[in-house]
Structures are given as structure tokens and as C-alpha cells.
Amino acid sequence: MTPELTDEEISQIQHEITELKLEHQDLDEIVERLMQDAEIEELKVKRLKKRKLLIKDRISRLEDKLIPDILA
């Protein structure tokens, strides 16, 4: 069972989630532009996609922290 979060901790987590979502969206747009380019830099695209996945995982972990444990 995780300890209860303070309002400040919740606010910090929400802020980080917002920042990560913006970064994820920016990376998505960059990947789209690169994919449309005739001279695709495949390694760069792969790195950006990996970064996007890491961000998405981080967002999920942070969102899970905001959900209180429910006893079954």
C-alpha cells in the first residue's frame, strides 16, 4: 500500500505529467515530419520513438501514483 500523497506532491506529479505529455506530443510531430521527408534518418526516428515510449511509460507510472490503492 502506498502512503497518501500531500497536495504539493499531487500538484508536482500533475505538473510533471503535463510537461511529459507536451514533450510526447512534440516528439510525435517531429517523427511525423521526419517520416514525410524523402531522406528519412531512420536511426533518429527510432531514437525519437524510443524516447516517446519511455515518456509514455513515465506518464503511466505517475498517473498510477495519483490513483489511491483500493482494498479488494
C-alpha positions as CSV (number, residue, x, y, z in Angstrom):
1,M,0.0,0.0,0.0
2,T,1.4,3.4,-1.0
3,P,1.4,6.3,1.5
4,E,-1.1,9.1,0.9
5,L,0.3,11.9,-1.1
6,T,0.3,15.5,0.0
7,D,-1.4,18.2,-2.1
8,E,2.0,19.5,-3.0
9,E,3.2,16.1,-4.2
10,I,0.0,15.7,-6.2
11,S,0.5,19.1,-7.8
12,Q,4.1,18.3,-8.7
13,I,3.1,14.9,-10.2
14,Q,0.3,16.6,-12.2
15,H,2.8,19.2,-13.4
16,E,5.3,16.6,-14.5
17,I,2.6,14.6,-16.3
18,T,1.6,17.8,-18.2
19,E,5.2,18.5,-19.2
20,L,5.7,14.9,-20.3
21,K,2.6,14.9,-22.4
22,L,3.7,18.1,-24.1
23,E,7.1,16.5,-24.8
24,H,5.5,13.4,-26.1
25,Q,3.3,15.4,-28.4
26,D,6.3,17.4,-29.7
27,L,8.2,14.2,-30.4
28,D,5.2,12.8,-32.2
29,E,5.1,15.8,-34.5
30,I,8.8,15.6,-35.1
31,V,8.6,12.0,-36.0
32,E,5.7,12.7,-38.4
33,R,7.8,15.4,-40.2
34,L,10.8,13.1,-40.4
35,M,8.7,10.3,-41.9
36,Q,7.4,12.6,-44.6
37,D,11.0,13.6,-45.6
38,A,12.4,11.8,-48.6
39,E,15.7,11.3,-46.8
40,I,14.5,9.7,-43.6
41,E,17.0,9.4,-40.9
42,E,15.9,6.0,-39.6
43,L,18.2,6.0,-36.6
44,K,17.0,9.4,-35.5
45,V,13.4,8.3,-35.9
46,K,14.0,5.1,-33.9
47,R,15.6,7.1,-31.1
48,L,12.7,9.5,-31.0
49,K,10.2,6.7,-30.9
50,K,12.1,5.1,-28.1
51,R,12.1,8.4,-26.2
52,K,8.3,8.7,-26.8
53,L,7.8,5.2,-25.4
54,L,9.9,6.0,-22.3
55,I,7.8,9.2,-21.8
56,K,4.6,7.3,-22.1
57,D,5.7,4.8,-19.6
58,R,6.7,7.5,-17.2
59,I,3.3,9.2,-17.6
60,S,1.6,5.9,-16.8
61,R,3.7,5.4,-13.6
62,L,3.0,9.0,-12.5
63,E,-0.7,8.6,-13.1
64,D,-0.8,5.4,-11.2
65,K,0.7,7.3,-8.2
66,L,-2.3,9.6,-8.3
67,I,-4.8,6.7,-8.1
68,P,-5.3,5.6,-4.5
69,D,-4.9,2.0,-3.6
70,I,-8.3,0.3,-3.3
71,L,-8.6,-2.7,-1.0
72,A,-10.4,-5.6,-2.6
